[in-house]
Amino acid sequence: MKRSAVLALTLGLAACANQPCDPHRDRNIFTVGGCLVGGGYQARVDQLQVDLAQVEQERNAAEQDARAAMARRDQAAAAQARLRVDIADERARVLMLQQSIASARSRAGADQKRLAQLQQDLGQLRGEQERLQAEAATRPDAPPRLREEQQQQQQRVRALEQAVLRAAPRD
């Protein structure tokens, strides 16, 4: 009988050892004994440690991913700020160029008017020069005053021609 009791106890403990052992739920002394002797509690502790290590690795990986994401976000924000500054600079340059173009167009218009006036004055002086040359040709005994006027007209014509050349647009 003793032997049967020991055998029954051993079989009971071995059966308990095959069941999942949880110290929070195990209330039967045979189950607790079986989990202690059979290593059920140790297996549970070992599994919980493996689970804990895995969760810690996942948490560390998530934290590392979060830090990397924040670094990328910061880099993107810095790049965005640089682009905004570049855009503002480009807009300022475009505005300056537009103002320069408007000013150049205005000057070109004034230059065109001045050139037209100089060309008109040149035409008048050439006509006057031709008149004086014709008058001098018809009068061989032309007074010195007429020759002086003719020379002055030639000088004015040359000066105006040079002014026209300086005022003419250069391509």
C-alpha positions as CSV (number, residue, x, y, z in Angstrom):
1,M,0.0,0.0,0.0
2,K,2.7,2.3,0.8
3,R,4.2,1.6,-2.6
4,S,0.9,2.4,-4.3
5,A,0.6,5.7,-2.4
6,V,4.1,6.7,-3.5
7,L,3.4,5.6,-7.0
8,A,0.1,7.5,-7.1
9,L,1.8,10.6,-5.7
10,T,4.6,10.3,-8.3
11,L,2.1,9.9,-11.1
12,G,0.0,12.8,-9.8
13,L,3.1,15.0,-9.6
14,A,4.3,14.0,-13.0
15,A,0.8,14.7,-14.5
16,C,0.8,18.1,-12.8
17,A,4.2,18.8,-14.2
18,N,2.8,18.4,-17.8
19,Q,0.2,21.1,-17.1
20,P,1.0,24.8,-17.5
21,C,2.2,26.1,-14.2
22,D,1.0,29.5,-13.0
23,P,1.7,30.3,-9.3
24,H,-1.2,32.8,-9.4
25,R,-3.7,30.2,-10.3
26,D,-2.3,27.0,-8.8
27,R,-4.1,26.4,-5.5
28,N,-3.7,22.6,-5.2
29,I,-0.7,21.4,-3.2
30,F,-0.2,18.5,-5.6
31,T,-0.2,20.9,-8.6
32,V,2.3,23.2,-6.9
33,G,4.4,20.3,-5.9
34,G,4.3,18.9,-9.4
35,C,5.3,22.3,-10.9
36,L,8.2,22.6,-8.4
37,V,9.5,19.1,-8.9
38,G,8.8,18.9,-12.6
39,G,10.4,22.4,-13.3
40,G,7.1,23.9,-14.6
41,Y,7.6,27.1,-12.6
42,Q,11.2,27.4,-13.8
43,A,10.0,26.8,-17.4
44,R,7.4,29.6,-16.9
45,V,10.1,31.9,-15.5
46,D,12.4,31.1,-18.4
47,Q,9.6,31.7,-20.9
48,L,8.7,35.0,-19.2
49,Q,12.3,36.1,-19.3
50,V,12.5,35.3,-23.1
51,D,9.2,37.2,-23.6
52,L,10.6,40.1,-21.6
53,A,13.8,40.2,-23.6
54,Q,11.9,40.1,-26.8
55,V,9.6,43.0,-25.7
56,E,12.6,45.0,-24.6
57,Q,14.3,44.4,-28.0
58,E,11.1,45.5,-29.8
59,R,10.8,48.6,-27.5
60,N,14.5,49.5,-28.2
61,A,14.0,49.0,-31.9
62,A,10.8,51.2,-31.7
63,E,12.7,53.9,-29.8
64,Q,15.5,53.8,-32.3
65,D,13.0,54.0,-35.2
66,A,11.4,57.0,-33.4
67,R,14.7,58.7,-33.0
68,A,15.6,58.1,-36.6
69,A,12.2,59.5,-37.7
70,M,12.7,62.6,-35.5
71,A,16.1,63.1,-37.1
72,R,14.6,62.8,-40.6
73,R,11.8,65.2,-39.6
74,D,14.4,67.7,-38.3
75,Q,16.4,67.4,-41.4
76,A,13.4,67.8,-43.6
77,A,12.4,70.9,-41.6
78,A,15.8,72.4,-42.0
79,A,15.8,71.7,-45.7
80,Q,12.3,73.2,-45.9
81,A,13.6,76.4,-44.1
82,R,16.6,76.6,-46.5
83,L,14.3,76.2,-49.5
84,R,12.0,79.0,-48.1
85,V,15.0,81.3,-47.8
86,D,16.2,80.4,-51.3
87,I,12.7,81.1,-52.7
88,A,12.6,84.4,-50.9
89,D,16.0,85.3,-52.3
90,E,15.0,84.3,-55.8
91,R,11.8,86.3,-55.6
92,A,13.9,89.3,-54.5
93,R,16.2,88.8,-57.5
94,V,13.3,88.5,-59.9
95,L,11.8,91.7,-58.6
96,M,15.2,93.5,-58.9
97,L,15.5,92.2,-62.5
98,Q,12.0,93.3,-63.3
99,Q,12.8,96.8,-62.0
100,S,16.1,96.8,-64.0
101,I,14.2,95.8,-67.1
102,A,11.6,98.5,-66.6
103,S,14.3,101.1,-66.1
104,A,16.2,99.9,-69.1
105,R,13.1,100.1,-71.2
106,S,12.4,103.6,-70.0
107,R,16.0,104.6,-70.8
108,A,15.7,103.0,-74.2
109,G,12.6,104.9,-74.9
110,A,14.3,108.2,-73.9
111,D,17.4,107.2,-75.9
112,Q,15.2,106.5,-79.0
113,K,13.5,109.9,-78.6
114,R,16.9,111.6,-78.2
115,L,18.3,109.7,-81.2
116,A,15.3,110.7,-83.3
117,Q,15.8,114.4,-82.3
118,L,19.5,114.2,-83.1
119,Q,18.8,112.6,-86.5
120,Q,16.3,115.4,-87.2
121,D,18.8,118.1,-86.2
122,L,21.4,116.4,-88.4
123,G,19.0,116.4,-91.3
124,Q,18.4,120.1,-90.8
125,L,22.1,120.9,-90.6
126,R,22.9,118.9,-93.7
127,G,20.2,120.8,-95.5
128,E,21.6,124.1,-94.3
129,Q,25.1,122.9,-95.3
130,E,23.9,122.0,-98.8
131,R,22.3,125.4,-99.1
132,L,25.5,127.1,-98.0
133,Q,27.5,125.0,-100.4
134,A,25.2,125.8,-103.2
135,E,25.3,129.5,-102.4
136,A,29.1,129.4,-102.3
137,A,29.3,127.5,-105.6
138,T,27.1,130.1,-107.3
139,R,29.1,132.9,-105.9
140,P,32.8,132.4,-106.3
141,D,33.5,135.7,-104.6
142,A,31.7,134.5,-101.4
143,P,32.4,136.7,-98.4
144,P,34.6,135.2,-95.7
145,R,31.5,135.2,-93.4
146,L,29.8,132.6,-95.7
147,R,32.9,130.4,-95.6
148,E,33.1,130.6,-91.8
149,E,29.4,129.7,-91.5
150,Q,30.1,126.7,-93.8
151,Q,33.0,125.5,-91.7
152,Q,30.9,125.9,-88.5
153,Q,28.1,124.0,-90.1
154,Q,30.5,121.2,-91.1
155,Q,31.7,121.0,-87.5
156,R,28.1,120.9,-86.2
157,V,27.3,118.1,-88.6
158,R,30.4,116.1,-87.5
159,A,29.5,116.6,-83.8
160,L,25.9,115.6,-84.4
161,E,27.0,112.5,-86.4
162,Q,29.2,111.5,-83.5
163,A,26.3,112.1,-81.1
164,V,24.0,110.0,-83.2
165,L,26.6,107.2,-83.3
166,R,26.9,107.3,-79.5
167,A,23.2,107.3,-79.0
168,A,22.4,104.6,-81.5
169,P,21.6,101.2,-79.9
170,R,24.4,98.7,-79.9
171,D,23.5,95.2,-80.8
